Structure formats: structure tokens, C-alpha cells
């Protein structure tokens, strides 16, 4: 998962706005991803026409969508419909279908909350049909299009007993069977011009119906299109449908410790062994801020393929979802499956290439690590002493380390030559898009011999090769930019030295002591340590983990504090704002000085690392969220529009308790809006209400 921020103008009026997201890979396609957002600006007066809807005359519109886009005679057809009044769905509206020739009711339907419904109709030749409804004491009638005598329909089987396959029934008229007798048809599963699966089957003139069973593993997760082709590769019929093929993530949230302004929540993964990353919004129970917000399930699986924004589709039944797809999308049309090789490469990450200046033996490897970018990679060494790391998602201007490993995994001294590189695309602010302009590219106009390992900077001269040489750090020296020699001077005026009493020193661990401090959340369980400074400012990349200094040396391995006794500590200082430490201290800084022992027990620095720095990357580090001091005119407006907390990057590990302390304010009940994804790509969305009162 990724997240970021976009700075909006303060003079924007309240209303619906749209954010367009684009990538280098997306240039291969005409589709653009547009996300609607709701903005509420209490400082801007919103002028609306009073009772504008009431003054408008009713303008009912009833549209019919026969299954597969075809209404056939002499067979049972499923017809979907969509009912609107001045563009607004009409819910719970009864509708009757009349046979105009016999003047009898042949079908009935009732719209759901989104104004959609469906009915079955046995259409007969020379018969016409009309839909009739009574709305506000007025009767409205709408004619169905005449049925055809020839064609093909695809019917989706609902309420299946097994959850392994998705079944369809393909029905042919007799003249079509006669034309294609003993010929093969091809049922294809595709989405967005990507072909996933082909199921061939042969028809004969005796059988009019054919059952097609697709294993869920051969379907896309979410939206799918089934298209039927003949042997000349011409589309005959098609249908859209929705299918969830990946297992759902189950997460349990339990009520924990309560303080004056915060609540600790314990999260558990149920029946899952994969790490899950969550984004958690904490809002009051009666909030209106998330009424029209799209969740991760809809955003990935459905929203890009429908014409209108429909909220809470994840709570719809299978029948309602199917009606939504049939009525939101246009009727069946010819589909073009594009099998051409894409022109633009995907954003596969950065690449680091280099050469080792040391004696190399068999099975030696190179280790790359970056605490800032949370990367740990190992690669093999080529016979010419060259090595390469690819697909690295490194932060802009971030540090990384290289080390030489022998066959036993021990670090050896070595020098490194690092080649300066780039990808074939620009990143961050260099990626631009102009309004109403689509990028069209032809293969013959694109350079075929692109060197993806070379960096082309703006206003820079292209060189054949740039070599950066470096030497191993000398004993006792530390780069000032990353490891300051006098860390106590950084953040002067912002760092608070904590007082440790004699009783605390004898009875508490370091984590227990930190958890008792104001605005610090600290937990230790099963060998792991969770630590967060509540008032710390998070970084753009989302890490809420504070910078930990042990005897002046920074580390992100908080587990070093597990069960560490407080009597081993000489002093503890907290810099909640991280001032003086740059982007490394964006989530705050905790500095711990250990009591000095004899020379054998002193911690020694490993100088077999080579430290370097990237000069470009995928994200920049900057503050992105803070609690704004809004003044609400009433408790009701506070319940509706206050934002309590937001944790954009919370990683839940299996087989352990994952504790999170959130700000609760003065609300008795809070609501968690949780979106997430695990390492297998399975998605999670849930809304959880929690009481902020002590349990009896």
C-alpha cells in the first residue's frame, strides 16, 4: 500500500472534486483513474438554489437492459432495469410488466435502494410489452424494445451450492444452431483488454442450452467480462459479472487500556499467516465525513468499471451487485483483445549496479540494507565482480548500506564502485499530465534500444559512464549527516530529559517506563516492541516509528528494547517533534544512553559496511497529517465532522497481539474505518465501532 498528500487551496468551496492518478505504465492505455472526493469547507459559504428539486417537474426515466443485450422470442429472458427521477434513483418502487396483446400482467418487479430491479419474461412472437408504475399518484408507462427471433444469450447462474465454480448457461436460437452446427465456440474471460482464460466448447443443432463452468482460479478478482467468440474470432454475445476469487481477511479488534484522551486497541489476524498493512481512520460514531468515501474493495474491484459512484457496494448482495453491473454498464458490444506488447515499461523500481574491490570466492554475496526505505536484499556476485540490485523502492535522497558476505554470512571488508543510474521514466514531480491531452504512441516512433540502466537528468550532460569511488570508513569515524558525533546537541530546546526514580529503576522495564509517559504508546509482547510518540509528526512514507538512538547511534530495530531493564539505563530523552533530526525524526526521537560497563561488554560499531545515498527516489519525506484545532459551534457538528486520528501505515503481524493507541477525544463511541491489504494481495475493509468507556 502507498499513501501521500495533496495540498489543496484554502479557498475551495464545499462540494465534489476529482483526483486523477496516473503512472508511467498507464500511458499504454487510454483509461485514466479518477477518484471522487468530498470537500467540506466551513469557511466558504455555499450558495444553493432553495427547493430547486421540489420546483422541478418529475422527469422519470426507466431504462431496460436485457441480459447479454438481447431480448429473444420463445425463451425466458432476464431483463434488468434502472429507474430515476431527474437523475436520482427511485428506491422501493413497484413495477408491473403488461402484455399489450392480452392486457395481462406477465411479470412484477420492485427496485432496490439503488433504483435497480430485474424480472423474467417469456417473450412471444408478435407480442409487445409495457412497464407500468404509479409514482406520486401518477401512472407512467414505458415500452420495452421488440424481441428478436435470432440470437444468443448468456445467463448467469445464481445461488450456486458450491463456491468453487461460477456457472453460466449459453442459449442459442434454432437458426443459429443450424448455421454453426458441429462448430466450436470460445468463451473468454477478460478485463480491460487483458485476456485471462479461454474455454472452448462445440455446439450441435439438437441442444439449445450449454452449461459453462469456470473455476474461480480462472477468474479475475472482482469485475469480469465473459465474451463468446465464433471460430472466425467474431464476438457473438457477452456479459459482465462480479466474482470474489481471493479469500477474505478476518481481523479482530478488541477493547484495550483507556486513558484520559486515548484508547488502546488490540488487533489480531484470524486464520491468516500473512502480514497485513492497514490504514485506519478514527472518527466519531455519527460522523458524516465518510458517507461518500470509497473503500479499498470498491476502488480496486469495481469502481473503475462502472459509470456512477455507488457507495457501500461491498455490502451489496450478489444479486444487487449483478443488477448494478448490468444497469451501470452499456449493453454488449464488440470487444478488442489487445495482445500487443506495451510500449511503456511499468514502474519496477530503481536499480543499483556496482563492482566489488576485493578478493571474491565462490558463494560470496552482496547485502543491501536501508532502514529508511525498509529494504533488506541479497544478490549474487558475477565472475567479473559486478553485482546488481533491481526493483528497489527507495526514498528520495535516502541512505543505504552495502556489505560483502562470505559463504557463512559473515561481513567482510571490501570497497565498492557504484554506477550512477536511472530508469526510463521520471518520478515524483517530474511525472506530468496535461488536461484533456491523451498520450498516443506508436511503436515505430519509440526508440527500441533504450538503456534502462542509465539516468538522464534534466539540464544535464549525458556521459558514457560515471563511477563513484569510496573507501571503507576509518575506525572511530561516523558520517556527520547520518550519525552525529554529539547527538545531545541536536534538537536543543525541544528534547526533554525524563526523570527516573529509584523505584522505577528497580521495578520497570524500559518499555513499561516509556508507556507511562504522556503521549507515548509502548508495548512489548512475544519478543517484539511497539513504540509510538502520539504527538510525533509522521513522515510522508508513512512510518509512525520514532527514531531510536542508543548511545548516539540510530536504529529502527525497536526489538532491542525488549525486556531491557530500566536499571541498565543511564538516561532517557524524548524529542517529540523530532526537531533537529530532519526527515529521520519525523515521528519523534527517543535517545537512550546505557550505563557503561567494562571493555568486554561495550557495544562496538561494525565498520565493514559501505554507506551511500540515493540522489532520486519514489517519494519525498515531508509532514502530511496533523490534528487541526477546529472550533465547532456545537456538539452535534463536532460529532459529524471531527477527525480524531489517522494511522495510514499500521502493520499487523500474525500470531501476535498488535496494539495501537488512538486519540478518542471526548466521544463515548468511536468508529474505525479500516482499509488494508496483505502480502498475498488480499484486500480488507471494515467499519468497527468501539466504546471508549471502561468495561465492567
C-alpha positions in Angstrom: 0.0 0.0 0.0 1.0 3.6 -0.6 -0.3 6.9 0.6 0.5 10.5 0.3 -0.9 14.0 0.4 -2.0 16.7 -2.0 -2.1 20.3 -0.8 -5.5 21.9 -1.7 -6.2 25.6 -2.0 -7.9 27.0 1.2 -10.5 28.9 -0.8 -12.1 25.7 -2.3 -15.8 25.6 -1.9 -17.6 22.6 -0.4 -18.5 20.0 -2.9 -17.4 17.0 -5.0 -13.9 17.2 -6.6 -11.9 14.6 -8.6 -8.3 13.5 -8.3 -6.7 11.8 -11.3 -3.9 9.3 -10.6 -1.6 8.4 -13.4 1.6 6.3 -13.9 4.2 5.6 -16.5 2.7 2.2 -17.2 -0.8 3.7 -17.5 0.4 5.6 -20.6 -0.1 2.3 -22.6 -3.9 2.7 -22.1 -6.5 5.3 -22.7 -8.1 4.8 -19.4 -7.4 7.3 -16.6 -8.1 6.6 -12.9 -10.2 9.3 -11.5 -11.2 9.3 -7.8 -14.1 11.5 -6.5 -13.6 13.2 -3.1 -15.9 15.3 -0.9 -14.6 18.6 0.4 -16.3 20.4 3.3 -15.0 24.0 3.8 -16.9 25.7 6.7 -15.2 29.0 5.9 -16.7 29.2 2.4 -20.4 30.0 2.2 -22.1 27.6 -0.2 -24.9 29.2 -2.2 -27.6 26.7 -3.3 -30.9 27.2 -5.0 -33.6 26.7 -2.4 -36.1 23.9 -3.1 -34.7 23.5 -6.6 -35.6 19.9 -6.7 -39.1 20.5 -5.4 -39.8 23.1 -8.1 -38.6 20.8 -10.9 -41.3 18.7 -12.5 -40.9 15.0 -12.2 -38.9 13.5 -15.1 -39.0 9.8 -14.7 -36.6 7.7 -16.8 -36.9 3.9 -17.0 -34.1 2.1 -18.9 -34.2 -1.7 -19.8 -31.1 -3.9 -20.0 -31.8 -7.4 -21.4 -29.2 -10.0 -20.3 -26.4 -10.1 -22.8 -28.0 -7.1 -24.5 -30.6 -9.2 -26.4 -34.3 -9.9 -25.9 -35.2 -13.2 -27.6 -38.6 -14.7 -28.5 -39.7 -18.2 -27.4 -37.4 -18.3 -24.4 -37.2 -16.9 -20.8 -35.2 -13.6 -20.7 -33.9 -11.8 -17.7 -34.4 -8.1 -18.0 -32.6 -5.6 -15.8 -33.9 -2.0 -15.3 -32.9 1.3 -13.8 -35.4 3.9 -12.6 -34.5 7.5 -12.0 -36.3 10.8 -11.4 -34.2 13.8 -12.5 -31.1 11.7 -12.3 -31.9 10.4 -8.7 -32.5 6.7 -8.1 -36.1 5.8 -7.1 -36.0 3.1 -4.4 -38.6 0.5 -3.4 -40.8 1.3 -6.4 -43.2 -1.5 -7.6 -43.3 -2.0 -11.4 -45.6 -4.3 -13.4 -45.0 -5.7 -16.9 -48.0 -5.9 -19.2 -48.6 -8.0 -22.3 -50.2 -5.4 -24.6 -51.9 -8.1 -26.7 -53.6 -9.9 -23.9 -53.6 -6.9 -21.4 -52.4 -9.3 -18.7 -49.7 -8.8 -16.1 -46.8 -11.2 -17.1 -44.1 -10.0 -14.6 -43.6 -7.9 -11.5 -40.5 -6.2 -10.0 -39.5 -3.8 -7.2 -36.5 -1.5 -7.3 -33.8 -1.8 -4.6 -32.2 1.1 -2.8 -30.2 2.0 -5.9 -33.2 2.1 -8.1 -32.4 -1.2 -9.9 -34.6 -4.3 -10.4 -34.9 -7.4 -12.6 -37.6 -9.6 -13.9 -38.0 -12.7 -16.1 -40.1 -12.5 -19.3 -41.2 -15.3 -21.6 -41.4 -13.3 -24.8 -43.7 -14.4 -27.6 -43.6 -13.5 -31.3 -46.0 -10.7 -32.3 -46.4 -9.6 -28.7 -45.3 -6.2 -27.3 -44.7 -5.4 -23.6 -45.0 -2.3 -21.5 -43.8 -1.5 -17.9 -46.3 0.4 -15.8 -45.7 2.2 -12.4 -47.6 4.5 -10.1 -45.5 7.4 -8.7 -46.9 10.2 -6.6 -50.5 9.3 -7.7 -49.5 9.5 -11.4 -49.3 6.5 -13.7 -46.2 6.2 -16.0 -45.7 3.6 -18.8 -42.6 2.6 -20.7 -42.4 0.3 -23.7 -39.8 -2.5 -24.0 -37.9 -2.9 -27.3 -39.3 -5.6 -29.5 -37.8 -9.1 -29.1 -35.7 -10.8 -31.8 -36.2 -14.2 -33.3 -32.4 -14.9 -33.7 -29.5 -14.6 -31.3 -27.6 -15.8 -28.3 -28.0 -15.0 -24.6 -25.7 -15.8 -21.7 -27.4 -16.4 -18.4 -25.5 -16.3 -15.1 -26.5 -19.0 -12.5 -27.2 -17.5 -9.1 -27.4 -19.2 -5.7 -24.9 -21.9 -6.5 -24.3 -24.6 -4.0 -20.6 -24.7 -4.4 -18.2 -21.8 -4.2 -15.5 -23.4 -6.5 -17.0 -22.5 -9.9 -19.1 -19.8 -11.5 -21.6 -21.3 -13.9 -23.3 -19.8 -16.9 -25.9 -21.2 -19.4 -25.5 -20.2 -23.0 -28.7 -20.4 -25.1 -28.8 -20.4 -28.9 -31.9 -19.9 -31.2 -32.5 -22.8 -33.7 -31.4 -20.8 -36.7 -28.0 -20.0 -35.0 -27.6 -23.7 -34.2 -28.2 -24.7 -37.7 -25.7 -22.2 -39.0 -22.9 -23.2 -36.6 -23.8 -27.0 -36.3 -20.8 -29.0 -35.1 -18.6 -25.9 -34.8 -16.6 -24.7 -31.9 -17.2 -21.5 -29.8 -14.8 -19.9 -27.4 -15.9 -18.4 -24.1 -13.3 -15.9 -23.0 -12.7 -14.2 -19.6 -11.1 -10.8 -19.9 -11.0 -7.3 -18.3 -9.6 -4.0 -19.6 -8.3 -5.7 -22.7 -6.4 -8.3 -20.8 -7.3 -11.9 -21.7 -7.2 -14.3 -18.7 -8.9 -17.6 -19.8 -10.5 -19.3 -22.8 -13.0 -22.2 -22.6 -13.8 -23.8 -26.0 -17.0 -25.9 -26.5 -18.7 -27.4 -29.5 -22.4 -27.0 -30.3 -24.9 -29.1 -32.3 -28.3 -28.4 -33.8 -30.2 -30.5 -31.3 -29.2 -28.9 -28.0 -30.2 -25.2 -27.4 -28.6 -24.8 -24.0 -25.0 -25.3 -22.9 -23.6 -25.2 -19.3 -20.2 -23.4 -18.9 -18.4 -23.8 -15.5 -15.4 -21.6 -14.8 -13.2 -22.4 -11.8 -12.7 -19.3 -9.6 -9.0 -19.6 -10.1 -9.6 -18.7 -13.8 -11.4 -15.5 -13.0 -10.3 -12.0 -12.1 -10.9 -11.0 -8.5 -13.8 -8.5 -8.8 -15.1 -7.3 -12.2 -15.1 -9.8 -15.2 -16.4 -9.8 -18.7 -17.4 -13.0 -20.5 -17.4 -12.8 -24.3 -18.4 -15.5 -26.7 -16.4 -15.8 -30.0 -17.0 -18.0 -33.0 -14.3 -19.7 -35.0 -13.8 -16.5 -37.1 -12.9 -14.7 -33.9 -16.0 -12.5 -34.1 -17.8 -11.7 -30.8 -21.3 -13.2 -30.7 -22.5 -12.3 -27.2 -21.2 -11.1 -23.9 -22.0 -10.4 -20.2 -20.4 -8.6 -17.3 -20.3 -10.2 -13.8 -18.6 -9.9 -10.4 -16.7 -12.6 -8.5 -14.5 -12.5 -5.4 -11.9 -15.1 -6.0 -9.5 -14.4 -3.1 -10.1 -15.4 0.5 -11.2 -12.6 2.8 -9.0 -11.3 5.6 -10.5 -11.6 9.1 -9.3 -9.1 11.7 -10.4 -8.9 15.3 -10.2 -5.6 17.2 -10.5 -5.8 21.0 -11.0 -3.0 23.5 -7.8 -2.3 25.5 -6.5 0.2 28.0 -8.3 3.6 28.4 -6.6 6.8 29.4 -8.0 10.3 29.7 -7.8 11.1 25.9 -6.8 7.8 24.3 -7.8 4.2 23.8 -5.6 1.2 23.2 -6.9 -1.3 20.6 -5.5 -4.8 20.2 -5.7 -6.3 16.7 -5.5 -10.0 15.8 -5.3 -11.7 12.5 -7.7 -14.6 12.3 -6.9 -17.6 10.1 -4.1 -15.8 8.3 -0.3 -16.1 8.3 0.4 -13.1 6.1 1.5 -9.7 7.2 -1.4 -7.2 6.7 -0.9 -3.5 6.2 -3.8 -1.2 7.3 -4.9 2.4 7.0 -7.1 3.3 9.9 -9.3 6.4 10.2 -10.7 7.2 13.7 -13.9 9.2 13.6 -16.8 9.9 16.0 -19.7 7.4 15.8 -22.1 9.7 14.0 -19.6 11.0 11.5 -20.7 12.2 8.1 -17.1 12.6 6.7 -17.0 9.0 5.3 -20.6 8.9 3.9 -19.4 9.1 0.3 -15.9 7.8 0.8 -14.8 4.9 -1.4 -13.2 1.9 0.3 -10.4 -0.3 -1.0 -12.6 -3.1 -2.1 -14.7 -0.9 -4.3 -11.7 1.1 -5.5 -9.8 -2.0 -6.8 -12.5 -4.5 -7.7 -15.5 -2.4 -9.0 -15.2 1.4 -9.2 -13.0 1.6 -12.3 -15.6 -0.4 -14.3 -18.9 1.3 -13.5 -20.2 4.7 -14.8 -21.5 6.1 -11.5 -20.2 6.3 -8.0 -22.3 4.0 -5.8 -21.4 3.9 -2.1 -21.0 0.7 0.0 -21.1 -1.8 -2.8 -19.1 -4.2 -0.6 -22.3 -4.7 1.5 -24.5 -5.5 -1.5 -25.8 -9.0 -2.1 -24.7 -10.9 -5.1 -28.0 -10.2 -6.9 -27.7 -6.4 -6.2 -24.1 -6.3 -7.5 -25.2 -8.1 -10.6 -28.0 -5.7 -11.2 -25.6 -2.8 -10.7 -23.2 -4.1 -13.3 -26.0 -4.8 -15.9 -27.6 -1.3 -15.4 -24.5 0.8 -15.0 -22.6 -0.5 -18.0 -23.6 -0.2 -21.6 -25.1 -3.2 -23.4 -22.9 -5.8 -25.0 -20.6 -4.5 -27.8 -17.7 -5.9 -29.7 -14.5 -6.3 -27.6 -11.0 -6.0 -28.9 -8.5 -8.1 -27.1 -5.1 -6.2 -27.3 -2.2 -8.7 -27.3 0.4 -6.2 -28.4 3.4 -5.7 -26.3 3.1 -2.5 -24.1 5.3 0.4 -25.2 5.9 1.9 -21.7 7.6 -0.1 -19.0 6.0 -0.4 -15.6 7.4 1.3 -12.6 9.5 -1.6 -11.4 11.7 0.4 -9.0 15.3 1.7 -9.1 18.4 -0.2 -9.8 21.8 -0.2 -8.2 24.8 -1.6 -10.1 28.3 -1.8 -8.9 31.7 -3.6 -8.8 33.5 -5.0 -5.8 37.1 -4.1 -5.0 38.1 -7.2 -3.0 39.0 -10.8 -3.4 35.9 -12.8 -4.3 35.3 -16.5 -3.6 32.5 -18.8 -4.6 29.1 -18.2 -2.9 30.1 -14.7 -1.8 27.2 -12.3 -1.9 26.4 -8.6 -1.6 24.0 -7.3 1.1 22.0 -4.1 0.6 20.0 -2.6 3.6 18.1 0.6 4.1 16.4 1.4 7.4 14.7 4.5 5.9 13.2 2.6 2.9 12.7 -0.7 4.9 14.7 -2.8 2.5 17.0 -5.8 3.0 18.2 -7.6 -0.1 20.9 -10.0 -1.0 22.3 -10.7 -4.6 24.9 -12.9 -6.2 28.2 -11.7 -7.5 29.1 -12.2 -11.1 32.5 -13.6 -12.2 33.7 -10.2 -13.2 33.0 -8.9 -9.6 29.9 -7.0 -10.7 26.6 -7.1 -8.9 23.1 -5.6 -9.5 20.0 -4.9 -7.4 16.7 -4.2 -9.2 13.2 -3.3 -8.3 14.2 -1.2 -5.3 11.6 1.2 -4.0 14.0 3.7 -2.4 13.1 7.0 -0.8 14.4 10.2 -2.4 17.8 11.2 -1.0 17.9 8.2 1.4 20.8 6.2 2.7 21.5 2.6 2.1 24.3 0.3 3.1 26.3 -2.3 1.1 28.3 -5.2 2.6 30.2 -8.2 1.4 29.1 -11.6 2.8 31.1 -14.8 2.7 29.5 -18.3 2.3 28.8 -18.3 6.1 27.0 -15.0 6.0 29.8 -13.1 7.8 30.6 -9.5 6.9 34.0 -8.9 5.2 35.9 -5.8 4.4 35.5 -4.6 0.8 35.4 -1.5 -1.4 32.6 -0.8 -3.8 32.2 1.1 -7.1 28.6 2.3 -7.6 27.4 3.2 -11.1 25.1 6.1 -11.3 21.7 5.1 -12.8 18.1 5.8 -13.5 15.0 4.2 -15.1 13.4 5.1 -18.4 10.8 7.2 -16.6 10.7 10.3 -14.4 9.4 10.1 -10.8 7.6 12.2 -8.3 7.1 15.8 -9.5 8.8 15.0 -12.8 5.7 13.0 -13.9 3.3 15.4 -15.6 -0.1 15.3 -17.3 -1.9 18.0 -19.2 -5.6 18.4 -19.1 -7.7 16.9 -21.9 -4.5 15.6 -23.5 -4.1 11.8 -24.2 -0.7 10.4 -24.9 -0.7 8.4 -28.2 2.4 6.5 -29.1 3.3 4.2 -32.0 5.9 1.5 -31.8 7.8 2.9 -34.8 8.2 6.3 -33.1 9.7 4.8 -29.9 13.4 4.2 -29.6 13.8 0.4 -29.4 17.3 0.3 -27.9 16.6 2.0 -24.6 19.2 1.8 -21.9 17.1 1.4 -18.8 20.2 1.4 -16.6 21.2 5.0 -17.4 20.0 8.2 -15.8 19.1 11.1 -17.9 18.8 14.2 -15.7 17.1 17.4 -16.8 19.6 20.1 -18.0 22.5 17.6 -17.6 25.0 16.2 -20.0 24.8 12.5 -20.9 28.0 10.7 -20.1 29.0 7.2 -21.2 29.7 6.1 -17.6 30.0 7.8 -14.2 31.9 6.0 -11.4 31.7 6.9 -7.8 34.6 5.6 -5.7 34.5 5.2 -1.9 36.7 3.9 0.8 35.9 1.9 4.0 35.2 4.2 6.9 38.2 4.5 9.3 38.0 3.3 12.8 36.0 5.6 15.0 34.7 7.9 12.3 31.0 8.3 11.6 29.4 10.4 8.7 28.1 13.5 10.4 24.9 13.7 8.3 23.6 10.4 9.5 25.5 9.7 12.8 26.2 13.0 14.5 29.2 12.8 16.9 27.3 14.9 19.5 23.7 13.9 19.2 22.9 15.6 22.5 23.2 19.0 20.9 20.6 18.2 18.2 17.1 19.3 19.0 18.3 21.6 21.7 15.3 23.3 23.3 13.0 20.5 22.1 14.4 17.5 23.9 13.0 16.6 27.3 15.2 14.5 29.6 13.0 12.1 31.6 13.4 11.6 35.3 13.8 8.0 36.5 13.0 7.3 40.2 14.9 4.7 42.2 11.7 2.6 42.5 11.1 2.8 38.7 14.7 1.8 38.0 14.3 -1.3 40.1 10.8 -2.5 39.0 10.2 -1.5 35.4 11.5 -2.3 32.0 12.3 0.5 29.6 9.2 -0.2 27.6 7.0 -0.2 30.7 8.5 3.1 31.7 8.0 4.7 28.3 4.4 3.6 28.2 3.7 5.6 31.4 4.9 8.8 29.9 2.5 11.3 28.4 1.8 10.9 24.7 3.9 7.7 24.3 2.4 4.4 23.5 4.8 1.4 24.1 4.1 -2.3 24.3 6.3 -5.4 24.4 4.9 -8.9 23.7 6.3 -12.2 22.3 9.8 -10.7 21.6 8.5 -7.6 19.8 8.3 -4.0 20.8 5.7 -1.4 19.5 6.6 2.2 20.2 4.9 5.4 19.0 5.1 9.1 20.1 1.5 10.2 19.9 2.2 13.8 19.1 5.0 13.0 16.7 4.6 14.2 13.0 4.5 11.2 10.6 6.6 11.2 7.5 5.2 11.1 4.0 6.2 7.5 3.6 4.1 6.6 6.5 6.4 5.2 9.2 5.0 6.1 12.6 8.1 4.5 14.2 10.2 7.1 16.1 13.9 7.3 15.6 15.7 5.4 18.4 19.2 6.5 19.5 21.2 4.1 21.7 24.4 5.7 22.9 24.0 8.2 20.0 23.7 5.6 17.3 20.4 5.5 15.4 18.5 2.2 14.8 15.0 1.2 13.7 15.2 -2.2 15.5 12.9 -1.4 18.4 13.1 -5.0 19.5 16.4 -4.2 21.1 14.4 -2.8 24.0 12.5 -6.0 24.6 12.7 -6.8 28.4 15.6 -4.3 28.8 15.6 -3.4 32.5 15.4 0.3 33.4 18.4 -0.1 35.8 20.6 -0.6 32.8 19.8 2.9 31.6 21.9 6.0 32.4 19.4 8.5 30.9 16.4 8.7 28.5 15.5 11.8 26.5 12.4 12.4 24.2 12.2 14.8 21.3 8.5 14.5 20.4 8.7 16.9 17.4 12.0 15.4 16.0 13.3 19.0 15.6 17.0 19.0 14.6 16.9 15.5 13.1 15.4 16.2 9.7 13.2 13.6 8.0 14.7 10.8 10.1 13.0 12.3 13.2 9.6 12.9 11.6 7.9 10.6 14.1 9.9 11.8 17.0 13.2 10.8 18.6 14.0 8.7 21.7 17.6 8.9 22.9 18.8 6.2 25.4 22.2 6.2 27.0 23.3 2.9 28.5 25.3 2.6 31.7 28.9 1.9 30.8 30.3 -1.5 31.7 33.8 -2.9 31.2 35.5 -3.0 27.8 34.2 -6.5 27.0 30.6 -5.5 27.3 30.8 -2.3 25.3 28.9 -2.2 22.0 31.3 -1.9 19.1 30.5 -0.5 15.7 30.8 -2.8 12.6 32.9 -0.9 10.1 32.5 -3.5 7.3 29.6 -1.5 5.9 29.9 0.8 2.9 27.3 3.7 3.2 25.9 5.5 0.2 23.0 7.8 -0.6 20.4 7.9 -3.4 20.0 11.1 -5.3 16.5 10.2 -6.5 13.6 8.1 -5.4 9.9 7.4 -5.4 8.8 9.5 -2.5 9.9 12.6 -0.7 9.7 12.9 3.1 7.5 15.7 4.5 4.8 16.1 7.1 1.4 15.1 5.9 -1.1 14.9 8.7 -1.8 16.8 11.9 -4.7 17.4 14.2 -6.1 20.8 13.2 -7.6 23.0 16.0 -11.1 23.3 14.6 -13.6 25.2 16.7 -17.0 23.5 16.4 -20.2 25.5 17.1 -22.0 22.6 18.7 -21.5 19.1 20.0 -23.6 17.9 17.0 -21.3 19.5 14.4 -18.3 18.0 16.3 -19.9 14.5 16.1 -20.5 15.0 12.4 -17.2 16.5 11.2 -14.3 16.0 13.7 -11.4 13.8 12.7 -9.9 12.2 15.7 -6.9 10.2 14.4 -5.4 8.7 11.2 -2.9 5.9 11.1 -2.0 5.5 7.4 0.5 2.7 7.8 -0.1 0.1 10.6 1.3 -3.4 10.0 -0.4 -6.3 11.6 1.7 -9.5 12.2 0.2 -13.0 12.5 0.2 -15.0 15.7 0.7 -12.0 18.0 -1.1 -9.1 19.6 -0.8 -5.8 17.6 -1.5 -2.9 19.9 -2.4 0.6 18.7 -3.2 3.7 20.9 -5.6 6.2 19.2 -6.9 9.5 20.2 -10.5 9.4 21.3 -11.3 12.9 22.4 -14.4 13.3 24.5 -16.5 10.8 22.5 -18.2 7.8 24.2 -18.2 5.8 21.0 -15.7 6.0 18.1 -15.8 4.4 14.7 -12.8 2.9 12.9 -12.7 2.9 9.1 -10.1 0.3 8.1 -8.7 -0.4 4.6 -5.9 -2.9 4.1 -4.0 -5.4 2.0 -1.9 -8.4 3.0 1.3 -9.8 1.4 -0.8 -12.0 -0.9 -2.8 -9.1 -2.3 -6.0 -10.0 -0.5 -8.0 -6.9 0.4 -9.7 -5.9 3.7 -12.3 -3.3 4.5 -14.4 -3.0 7.7 -16.1 -0.4 9.9 -15.8 -1.1 13.6 -17.5 0.7 16.5 -15.8 0.7 19.9 -16.9 2.1 23.2 -14.4 4.4 24.9 -15.8 3.7 28.4 -14.3 1.3 30.8 -15.8 -2.2 30.6 -17.4 -3.6 33.7 
